[in-house]
Amino acid sequence: MASPPPTSSRNSMAGGFLIAVGAMLGAGLGSFLEQATLGFLIGAAAGAGMAIAIWLIDRRR
């Protein structure tokens, strides 16, 4: 039987929400400008950048 993973006393932050929201907002704005794919990619990249920033900040704690 496998033992459960060790529990941490602190909660880690998640940035996946930012990637999803960035992609959706980027696609919506890009669709308005008739460049939905480009908007999606820029929004996803911006969300990924913010998620990485959150990960780096959380890693320092």
Secondary structure, 3 states (H helix, E strand, C coil): CCCCCCCCCCCCCCCHHHHHHHHHHHHHHHHHCCCHHHHHHHHHHHHHHHHHHHHHHHHHC
